[in-house]
Amino acid sequence: MTSETTHQIWIYDTTLRDGAQREGLTLSIEDKVRIARQLDRLGISFIEGGWPGANPKDVQFFWQLHEAPLTQAELVAFCSTRRPGITAADDPMLQPILSAGTRWVTIFGKSWDLHVTEGLKTTLDENLAMIQDTIAYLRTNGRRVIYDAEHWFDGYLHHREYALETLKVAIAAGAEWLVFCDTNGGTLPHEISRIIGEVKVWHTAAWGDTPLQMGIHAHNDSDTAVANSLAAVMQGVQMVQGTINGYGERCGNANLCSIIPNLQAKLGFSCLSPTQLANLTETSRFVSEVVNLAPNDHAPFVGLSAFAHKGGIHVSAVERNPLTYEHIAPEVVGNSRRIVISDQAGLSNILAKARSFGVELDKQDPACRQILQHLKTLESEGYQFEAAEASFELLLREVLGQRQLPFEVKGFQVHYDMVAGNNLLCTTSLATVKLAVDGQDILEAAEGNGPVAALDAALRKALINFYPEIAAFYLTDYKVRILDGAAGTSAKTRVLIESSNGQQRWTTVGVSGNILEASYHAVVEGLEYGLLLRQQTPTVLVSS
């Protein structure tokens, strides 16, 4: 695979290997397959699947994708150079790499003499032999090779001649790509530019006009991984390695969700088709769901708040011309504009937010100021609607007389018991609810591993015969904030509950001096709003 034009950038995703090294992130085989197929649909050029042989999971992963291949992406196996003192043909570590059956293999080798002598405990000449022998062996076995020059920038700064010699050996052995790795994440953009520029001069002096295919692999320990990757591309690098959402060891890897739109929408390079780029936000949120990590709402381009506007002046300006406060159209990356409702809101916020719910209001309509005043009163009591837009839509429709309650809760009780078992205190909760649907009273009870879970289960159990779709609802997040800590146990509590139906997520809020009452209000509104989705799909929802 070679670049067709000078404007083509090949995107290499290592979420399944380097990204999975993030603390607290674990992927099953099924998770890895699902993510790989999503990346394939997105249009990623290379997908690094892992290190076959390092663990049984990666072996099975490559086997599964060999049986049912990806549609367009190149699946890549990852491995180190052979071990010191033996030949590549005799190193059992390389056999699973060949058995993985991928056309491309990425091999990493040592660029920094410190790592050779201190890490590998071998000589500089043996390290060169390891690079040469491993790449040549893979080429002899029909594999195409990407060479990751590990700790490249540190190695270059400490021993320039030796670092360049490792590249020379890799090229001679048949590596098609040379990837410069900022493994420690300590290099800054101006250093990236200078060093890659010097490598180009060196290559031209040694090989003339022979094409040099270069890549960049940046870590984010200095919070410059995205900037470093862009700087490398501006110096002629044609491959960018990174991960979805910047997942990775320590501070993470270069975030492809920022790199791709910057390259394509700002710098004019081609990474994905426009249709594929519009799936970037969906992919970001899909991966965060699979790895079971909360999405970064404030992530550039793909975050829930990336195109959110809160201040009244901002909203008014954006309503007239989005360019006033948006650097690109959110639709380019599959995101959407959001008008945030809070105690800083003005009439422009109310009008814009109502419009997103399909409600057209006139600025002169007294209901507008009534909604605004009601909003500010509630927020002064501790409510927070910028984080609970589902609750705000219910509030808006109530003021407008459009809120049709699908059920009425007449009361609830929650019992919380602690039971000794196996020298531990185990907790159980029992919730009882009484509600009415179409004039019919229902009394139900349910247990849960906590009072909120029990209350949610009892409510859904009472409603499911009337609204079967509730069976698909579940709680995805539960946040509690003490608003006035100085009040001690009498403090007012704000509860935010995020719910989902498997396809969409929405957040509701409750406030009370009693945490159970606050939770009850949030849970009830979450169920009510989920039922409202039968009639509409508001833009406040987040695709999962």
N, C-alpha and C positions, 0 to 999 in steps of 0.2 A: 504494500500500500504506500503510494507516494503522493505528494501534494500535486494537485492538478493545476492550481494557480497559486500565485504568491499570496493571495488573500485567504486561502483555506487554512484553518486551524483545526488540527485533530485533537479532539477531547478524549482524554484517557481517565476513566473513573476507577478509583481504588477504594471506594466505600466498603466493599466486601472484604477487603484485606486490611489496608491501613486505617480506614475509618472504624473498623470493628475493634481496633486496639484502643479506642476511647474507653476510659474508666467508666464502668457501669453499663457498657453496651455489650449485649450478647445476642448473637444471631443463630437461629436454628438453620438446618438445611432448607426447610421450607421458606424461611424468611429470606435467605440468600437467593433462592430461585425467584421468588416474587419480586425482589428488588432488581435482580438482573433483567427480568423481562420488562419491568417498567423503564429501566434505563435504555433497554433496546428500543422500546417504543419511542422514547424521547429523542433517539437519534445519536446517542453516544457512539463514538467511533471504536474505542477500545474499552473493554470491561475486564478489569483484573479480578479474577475469581478467588484467589487465595494461593496458598502454597501446598500443592498436592504432596502428601506424605508427611507433612508436619502434624496433621491430625486426621482421624478417620472422616470427620465431617467434610473437609475439603475434598477428599478423594471421592466421596459419594456425590458431592455437589457437581464436580466435573463429569462424573459418570451420568448423572441425570441430564445435564445439558448436552452431553454427547448423544444421548438417546432422543432428546427433543431439542434440537439446536435453536439458537437465537436467530432472528430473521435477518438482521443486517450488521450487528455489532460483531467485532472480533473478540472472542473470549480469550483471555491471556492467563497463562500460568506464571507464577512468580517463584523465584528461587535465588539462592546465593551462588557465588562461584563455588567450585569444588573445594574440598578441604585440603589443607597443606599436606604434602608428602605422598599423595597418591594421584593417579591419573583420573580424569573425568570419567573415562570408561569404566573404571573400577570403583567409582564412588556410588554406593547404593542410594544416596540422596537424590541422584539425578534420574533414577529409573522411574519413580512415580511421575516425574515431570514429563517424560516421554509418554508414559501410559495415559496421561490426561488427554492426549490427542489433540491439543490445540495447535493451530498453525503458528501462533506467536508465543514466545516465551520472554519474559522480562527477567534479566539476571542483574543482581546488584553486586558491585565489587568495591573494594576499598580504594579511595582516592587520596586519603590522608595518611601520610607515613606514620603518624602517631597511632592510628588504629591498626596498622599492619604490625608494628612492633609490640604494642601494648595489648591490643585486642586479640589479634590472630596468633601472636607469639611466633612470628615467622620473619623471614627476610624480605626486603623490598623486591629482590629478584624473584623470589618464589611467588609473591603476590602477583607480579606481572605474568608469571607462568600460569597461575590459577585463572586469571582473566582470559588469557589467550586460549588455554586448553578447554575451558568450559564452553566458550562461545564457538570454537571450532568444532567441538564434539556435537553440540546441538545443531550446528549448520550441516554437519555430515549426516545427521539423522533427519534432515529435511525441515528443520524448524527455522523460522525467521526470528531474529533476536533484537530486542530493545535492551540497551545497556544503561542501567541506572548507576550513574557515578555517585556513590554514596559519599556524604560529607564533602562534596566537590569544592564548594567555596572555601571552607576551612582548609582543605588540603592545598588548594591553589595558593592561598595567602601564606601558608606555612612552608611549602616546598613546591614552588611553581613548576620546576623542571620535572619533578617526579609525577606530579598530578597530570601534567600534559603527556607524560610517557604512558600512563594508564590508558588515556584516550587513544593514543597511537596504536597501542596493542589491541584495543577493542575494535578499532576500525580495521586493522590488518586481519583480524580473525573473522570478520564478517558481520559485525553488528551494523544494523541498518539505521538505528536511532541512537543518539547519545543524549541522555537525559541528565541535566545538571541538578543535583539534589542539594537543597539547603536543609540538611537533615536536622541540624540543631535549631534551625529557625532564627538564627542570630544575624543574618545578613540583611542589609538595608537596600532599598531600590537602586540607589546610585552605585552601590558596589556591584549589584547584579548586572546592571547595564555595562559598567566598565569591564568586568571580568569576561562576560560573554563577548563583548566587542574584541577583547584581546585574543580570545580563543578563535574567533573568526579570522583575525589577522594571521595567527599561527597556522591555522588550517590552510589558508590560501598560500602561504609561503611554502608549505610542505606538499600540498596536493593540487595547487593551482585552482582551476575552475570546477573541479570535481564537487558535486553537490554535497552539502553537509546538512543532514537532517538532525535538528536539535530539539530537545524538550526541556521543560522546567518542572521541578517537583519541589514545592515550597511548603514549609511548616510555619505555623503562625505564632511562634513563641515571642516574637517582637511585634505582633499584631500588624504585620506587613505582608502576609502571604499573598493576598490578592494583589496588592501593589507590586510586589516582587514578580508575580506571574505576568502582570501587564507590562512591566518594564522589560522582562525577558522577551516577550512577543515583539515589542517595539524594536528590539535588537535583532530580530530575525528568527526567533524560536518558532517552530511550527507545531509543536505538540505541547499541550498543557495538561499536567496531571493534577488531580485534586479529588475531593469528595463532595457528595451532596450534603449541604448544610454545614460544611467545614468540619465534619466529624473526624476525629483522629486522636492519636496519642498526645498526652500533655495538653497543649493549648489548641490542638487540632491541625488539620491540613488546610491548604488553600480551598476556599469555598467556591465550588463550581457554580453555585446559584448566583454568585456575584460576578464571577469571572466571565461566564458566557454572555450575559446581557451587556456587560461593559465592552467586551470585544465586538459583539455583533451590533448592538444598538448605538454605541458611542464611537467605536473606532473603525467600523466598516468591514471587519473581518467576517468570514463565513464559518460558523460552527455548526448550526442546525438550520433547518428550513424555518421560515416564519411560523408555519403551523406547529412545528415541533417546539419552537421557542415559547409559543403560547401555552404549552403544557408544563412549563418549568415550575410554576407555583404548585400545580397539582402534584408534580413529582416530589417536590420538597416536602409537602405535607404528607404524602403517601409514605415516604421513607421514614419520616419522624413517627408516624403511627406504627409502622412495622417494627421499628427498633424500640418502641415504647418510651420515647422521650418527648416531652412537651415541645411543640414548635416554638421557635424564637419569634414571638410576635413582632419584634422590632428589627428583624433581619431585613437588610436592603432588598429591594425588588420583590421578594416573595413573602415577607412577613405580613401578618394581619394588619399591622399599623404602618406599613411602608407607604401607603397612600391615604392615610387617615388625617383628617383635618378637624381641629378642635376649636381654635380661636375664631370668634365671630368674623373678624376682619379677613382671616384666611379663607373661611368658608365663602364669604361673599365674593371674594376675588376669584376663587376657583370656580364658582358657579358661572362667572362671566367668562373666564378663560382659564382652563386648567394649567396652562403654561406658567401662570403666576407663581404656583407653588408645587409643581410637579416636573421633575427633570425628564421623564418619559411618560408616555401614556401607559397606565397600568395594564391595559389589555395586551400589550406587547408580550408581557411575560405571564399572562393568564391571571393577573391579580385584578382587583377592583377598587375603585375609590370608595372611601367610607367617610361619612360625616359623623364625628364623635359628639355625643350629647353629654354635657356636664354642667356644673354651676357656672362655667365660663361661657356657656352657649348664648348666642343671640338668636334673633328671629331667623337669620339666614340658616343657622344650623337646623332649627325646627323645620323649616320649609324643605330644606334639602333632604333631611332624614325621612320626613313624611313621604317625599317623592320616591325615595328608595323602597318604601313599603307599598307603593302604588296609590298613595293618597295625595291628591293635589289640593293644596291650601292656598288661600289668598292672604297676602300679608296684612290686609286690613280686617281679616276675619278675627273677631274677638277670641275665638278658640285658640288662635296662635299664642296670644299673650297669656291665656289661661293655662295652656300647656306649659309654657315657659315658666310661669310663676309656680305652678304645681311641681315642676321639675326641681326648681331651685329650693323650694321648701323641703322637699324630700331629701335632697342632697345635703341640706343643712342638718338634717336629722341623722345622716350617716349613710344614706343610699349612694350608690355609685353606678351610674348608668352607662358611662363610657365603656365599662367592662361587662355590662349586662344589657346588651341592646335588645335582647328578646323581651326583657321586662319593660324596656322603654316602649316598644311597639304596643304591648298590652296596655300600658298607661295611656299612650296616645289614642288608641282606639276606644278606651273607656271614656276619655274626655269628649270624644267625638260621638259617643253613643253607638259605636260600632262593635263593642266587645260583647260577644255572645258566649256566655259561660257554658261550657259543655257539661259541667257538673258543679255541685255545690258541696263543700266540705262543712259539715255541721259540728265536728269535733274530733279530737284525737287524744290518745293517751300512749305514753311510751314507758315501758318498764325495763329497767337496766339492772341485770343481776351479775354478780361475780361468783364463780364456782371454782373451788379448789380442785385441781387435778394434776397428777404427776408433778407435785411440788410447785405448780404454777397456778396463777389466778387466771382462769379463762372467763371471758366475758360473753354474755348472751343478751340480746335485746328482743323485746316483744312489743310490737306496735299494734294498736287497735284504732281503726278509723271508722267514722260514721259519715256517710255522704249521701247525696241524692242526685239521681239522674232522671230527667223527665218526670219528676214528681215521685219517683220510687226510691225509698230509703234502703240503703245497703250498709250492713255492718260486717267488717272483715278484720282479720288479724293476720300478722305474719311475723316471722323471726328474721333476724339479721345479725351480722357480726358486729353491729354497732347501731345506735339509735336511729341514725339517719338512713342507713341501709334498710332497717326494719320498717321505718315509716314509708320509704319509697316502695318497698315490696308490698306493703299492705294497701297502699293507694292503687298501685297497678293491678293487684289482685282483685280489688273491688270494681275496677273499671274495665277489665279486659273483656268481659262478656258484652259490654256495650260498644267498646272501641278495640277490636282485635289488634289493630296496628300497634297498640301500646306494648305488645309482647316484644317488639323490636327495640323499645326504648331502654336505655341504661345510662347510669351515671358514669361520666368519664373523669370528672375532677371535682374536688370539694375544697374550698378555701375559706378559712376563718380569719377575721381581723378584729382585734379588740380596739375599739375606737377611742375609749377614754380610760386608759390603764390605771390612772390615779383613783378611779372609782372602785378598784378592787373587784370583788365578786359581783358588785352591782353594775359593772361596766356594760356599756352597750356593745353588741356584737354584730358585725356584718358578715353574712355568709354568701359566697358566690358558688353556685352549682352549675357545672357544665354537663349538659346532657347530649345524647346522640341517638340517632336511629340507624346507625351503621353507614349512612351516606352523608349526613350533615351534623353539625354541632351547633348548639346554641347555649347561651349563658343567662341565668336568671339570678336575682338578688333578693335577699331578705334581711331585715334589720330589726333587732329587738334586744331587750335586756336579758332575754332568755334564749340561749343558743339553740334550743330545740324549736322554739317558736320561729326564730329567724330561718332555721333550716326548713321548717314546715312550709313557710311562705315561698321559699325558693324552689322547693321540690314541687309544690302544687303548680306554681307558674310554669315550671319546666314541662310538666305533663300537659298543661293547657296549651302551651306554645307548640309542643310537638303535634298536638291534634290540629292546631291551626295550619300546619304545613300541608294538611290534606287539600287545602284550598289555594295555597300560594307557596312560593319559594322566595322569601325575602332575601335581599342581597346581603344582609348581615350574616348570613350563614356561611360557614367555612367548609368547603369540600374536603372530605378526608380521603 
